[in-house]
Amino acid sequence: MKIIDRYITTAVVLLGFMLLPACQRTELCYEHFPKAALALEWEQEWERDYGMAHPANWDASYHGFSYNDLRPATPEWVNLVHYRDSNHDGEHYLAPEGGDVLLQDEGEHSFLLYNGDTEYIVLSDIASLPDARASATPRSRATITSVMERHPGARSANPPDVLYSAFMENVPQIGVHETKQLSVRMQPLVYTYLIRYEFEHGIEHVHLARGALGGMAESVYLRDGRTSDESIIVLYDCDIKDYGCEAHVRSFGVPGFPDEYYGSAAKAADRPYTLNLEVMLTNGTTLQFNYDIADQLKKQPRGGVITISGIRIEDEQNSAPMDSGAFDVDLSGWGQVDVDLPLPPYND
């Protein structure tokens, strides 16, 4: 009888454990850790105002589009890098609106977030939190020798993709079995320059156009948005408009920013900033124009509007084809039909 009672008692205890709702083995890994529920907000800015007041003074009829049309879109997904005691402790993938992150313990945690849907950006030193940065991917063009002379040692690169980032140095303490709602503001690290090449005469002779922006930052640090001291030459293609040529060029902004004395006359003189325009005429001739734009970037270190006016192409420069049998208007390396022509002087 005692043996039967012992079996019945054991069966009741086992049945009780089976009916417990929170401690089943399949849920054990998910129910006993702190959880951060992240809600992502997006700051969709294409330029920062350092004195130009573009939002207040924007003329949509002049530009052909509104100020808001240049705002970057929200990305497709976000990569969250988890650091514990400043050491890399794993990565998570989140939707643009956010998601849940399990912390495993109640120690000190840091989060670095950035969008992962990029193609023309190289990420490096992600495991080393202070050094994690994004750089532009390389791109070459044989016809920018005049720009390279002003920026010796600078490599040429593609415009970087839209990039957002956020850093949470100290994630608030979250207890076991606790879920804490946290808001994260994703801020842009890549900005846009609207570049306008305004022609005084001869835009009808232009068949193709492309440009280069020399002196921009080579990389940006994801933790605080600071740009590196090294510079690159950003290469891009241009659209041909009735007034001239236009390009929307993304970059990390100027090198070594922010700093306490950016914008002073000495700082502007220390760093050259060069804008290049290369055009192919309908007869196959190519021309180049170079301009010093340090003054325009003084109040536009992170995006803005760069305007060059008074460009002329004389009719006689397009009067006769160089070699109609060899000219291909769709030739991707069209710099190989360059001709030696004097360049306009740099504008002060």
N, C-alpha and C positions, 0 to 999 in steps of 0.2 A: 504493500500500500504506500509506504514511504517512497519507494522507487517511482511509482506512478505519479505521486504528487510532485516529485522533483522534476520529472519530464514535463508535466503540465506547466510548472513555474518557468522552466527554461523556455518553453514554446511561447508563453505569454511575453516574456522579456524580448525574445527575438522578433516577435510580431510588432512590439512597440517600436523597436529600432527601425524596422522596415517602414513604419508609418510616419516617422519624423520627416517633415517637409523640407527642412533646410540643409540637412547634412548627408544627403545621398551622394555617393561617390562621384557621379557624373557632374555634380555641381560644386564639389569641394574646392576646386581650383578657382572658382569665380566668385564665391560668396564670402571669402574670408580675407579680402585685401582692400586697401583704400582705393577709391575710384575718383578720378577727376573727369567731370563732364564738361568738355570744352565747347564753347559757343564762339565761332569766329566772326569777327566784323572786318570789313574790307575798306581801306582808305584808298579810293581809286583816284589818285592824283597823278597827272602827267608832268607837272612842273611845280616848283616851289617859288613862292614870291619873295624876292629879296630886294624889292624896290620898283619893279616894272609894272605891277598892278594889272597884269593881263586879264584876270577875271572881270574886273570892273570896267576896263577900257576895250574889251573885245568887240571888234566890228565884224559881224558875221557876213555882211555883204561884201566886205573887202577880202576876207579870207575864203569865202565860199562855203564855210561850215561853222558850226557853233563851237564855243570853247569846250563844251562837254563832249563833243564828238571825239576828242582826242583822249578821253579818259580810258585807261586800260580796263579790260574785262576781268571778271573773276575767273580764276583758274579752274581746271577740271578736278584736281585733287591736291592734297597737301601732305608733305612728309614731316613727321614729328620725330626729332631726335631726342632721346631721353638720356640725361646725364644724372648719375648718382655720385655724390661727392666729387663732382667735376670730372668723372670718368664716363666714357661712353657706355651706355647700358641698354642699348637696343633702339629700334625704330618702329614707328607706327604709321599707318596710312589713314588719312582722314578725308571725309567728304568736304566740300567747300563750306558747308554750314557748321562743321565740327564733328565731334564724336567723343566716345568714352576711352579713357586710358587707365589701365590698372597699374598701380605703383609698386606692388609686391611687398612693400614694407612701409614703415612710418619714418624713414630717414629723410635726409635732405635731397631734394630733387630739383633739377632744372630742365626746362623744355626749350628747344630751338625748333621753330617751325618755318618752313618755306615751301612754296609751290613746286611740285616736281614735274610739271608738264612743260619742260623746256628742252630746246634742241641746240641753241647756239650759246650755251653756257657750260663751263666746266667747273665743277665743284671740287674743292680740295681741302684737306685737313679737317674734315668733319669730325673726326674722333678727338681732335685737339680743339677744345671749345674757343679759346681766345683767337685761334688762327683760322677758323673755318671761314672760307671766302669763296666767292664766285668770280670767274674770269670769262672774258669773251673768247670765242673760238677763233683760231687763226684763219686768215684769208689773204691771198696775195694778189697783187696787180703790178705788172711791170712798169706801168706808166706813171707811177707816183714818185718818181725820183726827186722831183723838185720839192715835194712835201717832206720826203725823208731827209733831205738836206737840212731842213729846219728842225727836224726831230731825230737826230742821230741815235741809233740804237733802239728806237721804238719799233715794235712789230706792228703789222697791219692785221686787222681783225674784222669780223662780222659785227653788226650791231647786236647787242645781247637781247635775249628774249625778255618779256615782261617778267619781273621777279618781285615777289613779296617776301617779307620775313617778319618774324616776331621772336622775342627772347624773353622767357620768364626765368629770371635768375633764381628766385626762391619760390617754389611752388608751396602754397599754404599747407600746413600740416593737416592731414586727413586721417581720421581714425579708421580702425578695422571695421568693416561692415558699413562704412560711411561713404556717401557720394556727395561731392562738393561741386556746385556749379561755378565755373570760371569763365570769364569773358576774355578773349584775346583779340587784340587789334592788329591786323596784318597791314604792314606799311610798305609802300613801294621802295625798292632799291634801284630801280631803273627808271630813267626819266626820258622824255621826248623833246627833241629840238625840231621845231618847224623851221625848215630852211627855205628861204625864198631868194632865188636868183632872178632879179628883175632886169629885163632887157630894155634898153633904150632903142635898139635897132637890131634886126636880123634874126629874131627868133624863128621866123619862117624857114630859115636855112638849116635849122637843127633837126636831125633825124633821131639821134640817140643822145642821152646825157647820163652822166654818173658823177659822183662826187666823193670827197674824202674830208674827214674832220680830224685834224691832227692835234694832239695834246690832251686827249681825254684820258680819264683814269682807266688803268688796265684791269682793275678788280675792285670789289667791294667786300667788306667784312660783314658777315651775316649777323653777328652779334649786336653791333651798334650802328651799322650803316656808314661807317667811316670808309672813305676810298683810299686806295693805296697811293704811294708817291710815284709809282711807275706810270708812264703814259703810253698810249697806243694811238694808232691812226685808224679810225673807223671808216670802212669802205661801204658804199651804198649806191643804189641806182636812183635815178630821178625820173619824175613824171614831167612831161612837156605840157605847159599851160599856155594860154593866150598871152600872158604877161611875161613868160620866161620858163624857168624850171623850178620844180618844187620837190622836196623830200621831207619825210617824217622820220627822223633818225633817233633811235634809242641809244642811250649810253648810261654809264654809271655816274656821269657828271665829271667835274674837274678833279684832278688828283689832289691828294692830301687834304681832303675836306671832311668834316669841318676843322677849322683851325681858328685861332684867336685873331689872326690879322689878315684873313682873306679879304680881298677887295682894295687893299692899300695900293698905292702907286708902285711901291717897290715890289710887292708880290706879283702884280700884273706884269711888270717888266721882267721878272725872273722866269716866268713860264711863257713860252710862245704858244699861241693857238692859231692854227692855220685852217682856212676853208679853201677847198679846191673844187673847181668845176671843170670837167672834161666833156667836150661835146664832139660828136661826129656829125659833120655836115652831110647834106644829101649827095655831094660829089665824092664822099669818102675821106675828105680831109678831117683831121682831128685837131682841135685847139684846146689849150688849157689856160685856166685863169686861177690865180692864187691870191688870197686876201688874208691879211692879219686881222683877226677878230677878237683880240684880247680885250678891247674896250667893251665889246658887246657881251662878253662872258663875265665881266666884272660883277654885274648884278643878276647874272643868270647862271650860277654854278651848277644848278640841277634842273635842266630843262628850260624851255622858253622859245623865243622867236629870234632867229638870226636872219637879217636881211642884207643883201648886197644889191645895190641899184646901179644903174648907168652902164650896164654891160652892152657892148656893141660888137656885132659881127658885120663887117662890111660886105657889100654885095660881091665885090671882086674876089673875095676869099672863097666864094662858092660858085664862081663863074664857069669853071670847066672841070669835068671829072678827071681824077688822077689816072685811073685805069679802069674803065668800065667793064672790061673783061674779067677783072680779078676782084671786084668789090662785091661783097656779100653783106647786105644790110642786117642779116641775122647772125653774123659772125660773133660768137661770144667773146673772143679775144681781139676785139676790134682795135685795141691799142697798137697792133702791129702795123697799122697803116699811118702811124703818126708822121707828121712833118715838123721840121724845125722852124718854129716861129717864136718871136720874142714874147715873153710873158709880161702881162701888165704889172706894174710895180705894186708892192704890198701897200695897202691902205693903212694909214695911221689912225 
